[in-house]
Amino acid sequence: MSSDKKIEEAQFFLELLDALDQRKKPLTHSSDTAKEASYLYAAVLNSFYSVIAIMRDEENIDVKPFVSRHPVIYDRAKDGGERAKTIHVKHSDTAYSGYIPPKANEVNFDFRPTPLLIEEKKSEGLNIVLGPNHYMYIDLQGELIDVTKFCYDHFYELKNFHASTKT
């Protein structure tokens, strides 16, 4: 297995998480939205870890500086590492809805493409939606965090780090 494949896997699970977030209803018949989000969250974090493990163990890349900058994801469960906690100790629950206002003077522009699973025929032009955003969130070290944004933010950092090792 290559780290390239694991990057693709992470992107796959992220798109499903994003689709779930945008649909605001379950993707399957066997669950509810918050439960599915928690399953996808675990899958995304596990994919992130797999990218790092393959880079370190099979591709002989020094990942320590990157991993040390992201303890909330990569630390051991007892040290607060989300991936180890949700995979090995206690499943991280997500909650759905609720509104968490952005930080002061923060404007969020989200240019992610609409997931193919929910893509609808788009009209010409640009659609801008203003107003509160209701989303899936987790309690991460005492702070409510948008699950999808948290995962995408780290994915982009991991993808950039991964690409920088290929040159």
C-alpha positions in Angstrom: 0.0 0.0 0.0 1.2 3.5 -0.8 0.6 6.7 1.1 -0.9 8.1 -2.1 -3.7 5.5 -1.9 -4.3 6.4 1.8 -4.5 10.1 0.8 -7.2 9.1 -1.7 -9.0 7.0 1.0 -9.0 10.0 3.3 -10.5 12.1 0.6 -13.2 9.5 -0.1 -14.3 9.4 3.6 -14.1 13.2 3.7 -16.5 13.6 0.7 -18.9 11.2 2.4 -18.7 13.3 5.6 -19.2 16.4 3.6 -22.2 14.9 1.8 -23.7 13.9 5.1 -23.2 17.4 6.5 -24.8 19.0 3.4 -27.7 16.5 3.2 -28.6 16.9 6.8 -30.0 13.4 6.8 -28.5 9.9 7.0 -26.7 8.2 4.0 -27.9 4.8 5.1 -31.0 3.1 6.4 -29.3 1.7 9.5 -28.3 4.8 11.3 -28.9 8.5 12.1 -27.0 11.5 11.0 -24.9 12.0 14.2 -24.0 8.3 14.4 -22.9 8.2 10.7 -20.9 11.4 11.2 -19.1 9.7 14.1 -18.3 6.6 12.0 -17.0 8.7 9.2 -15.0 10.9 11.6 -13.2 7.8 12.9 -12.6 6.6 9.3 -11.1 9.9 8.3 -8.8 10.1 11.3 -7.7 6.5 10.8 -6.9 7.3 7.1 -4.8 10.3 8.3 -2.9 8.0 10.6 -2.4 5.4 7.9 -0.9 8.0 5.6 1.6 8.9 8.3 2.4 5.3 9.2 3.1 4.3 5.6 5.2 7.4 5.0 7.2 6.6 8.1 7.4 2.7 7.9 7.4 2.0 4.2 8.6 5.1 2.5 11.3 6.1 5.1 10.1 9.7 5.5 10.6 11.6 8.7 7.1 12.4 9.8 8.0 13.4 13.4 7.9 17.2 12.8 4.5 17.0 11.2 3.0 14.6 13.8 4.3 16.7 16.6 2.5 19.8 15.2 -0.8 17.9 15.4 -1.0 16.1 18.7 -4.8 16.4 18.9 -4.9 13.9 16.0 -1.8 11.7 16.4 -1.0 11.5 20.1 -1.8 8.4 22.1 -5.4 8.3 23.5 -4.2 9.0 27.1 -2.5 12.1 25.9 -5.6 13.4 24.1 -5.1 12.0 20.6 -8.4 11.9 18.9 -7.6 9.1 16.4 -6.3 6.7 19.0 -9.2 7.5 21.4 -12.0 7.0 18.8 -10.5 3.9 17.3 -9.2 2.1 20.4 -10.8 3.5 23.6 -14.2 5.2 23.2 -16.0 6.2 20.1 -16.1 9.9 19.6 -19.7 11.0 19.4 -20.8 13.8 17.1 -23.8 16.0 17.6 -25.9 17.4 14.8 -27.2 20.9 14.3 -26.8 23.8 16.7 -25.2 27.0 15.7 -21.7 28.0 16.9 -20.9 31.5 15.9 -17.6 32.2 14.1 -14.8 33.8 16.0 -14.7 37.6 16.0 -13.8 39.1 12.6 -13.8 35.6 11.0 -15.2 35.1 7.6 -15.4 31.6 6.3 -15.3 31.0 2.6 -15.8 27.4 1.7 -14.7 26.5 -1.8 -15.0 22.7 -1.5 -16.8 21.2 -4.4 -20.2 19.8 -3.8 -19.9 16.1 -3.1 -20.9 14.0 -6.2 -23.4 12.1 -4.0 -25.6 15.1 -3.6 -24.6 17.2 -6.6 -27.7 18.7 -8.2 -28.0 20.4 -11.5 -26.5 23.8 -10.9 -27.8 27.0 -12.4 -25.4 29.4 -14.1 -23.9 32.0 -11.9 -22.8 32.2 -8.3 -25.1 31.3 -5.4 -24.2 33.0 -2.1 -25.9 32.0 1.1 -25.6 34.3 4.1 -26.7 33.4 7.6 -26.0 31.0 10.3 -24.6 27.6 9.5 -25.9 24.6 11.3 -23.5 21.7 11.3 -22.2 18.5 12.9 -19.8 19.1 15.7 -17.7 17.4 18.3 -16.4 18.5 21.7 -12.7 18.7 21.2 -10.7 19.5 24.3 -13.6 21.5 25.7 -14.4 23.4 22.6 -17.2 22.7 20.0 -15.6 22.1 16.6 -17.2 21.7 13.2 -16.3 18.1 12.3 -16.2 18.5 8.6 -14.1 21.7 8.7 -11.7 20.2 11.3 -11.2 17.2 9.1 -10.8 19.1 5.8 -8.4 21.6 7.4 -6.1 18.8 8.5 -6.5 16.9 5.2 -5.2 19.9 3.3 -2.2 20.2 5.7 -1.5 16.5 5.4 -1.9 16.6 1.6 0.6 19.5 1.4 3.1 17.8 3.7 2.7 14.5 1.7 3.3 16.4 -1.6 6.4 18.2 -0.2 8.0 14.8 0.4 7.5 13.7 -3.1 9.6 16.4 -4.8 
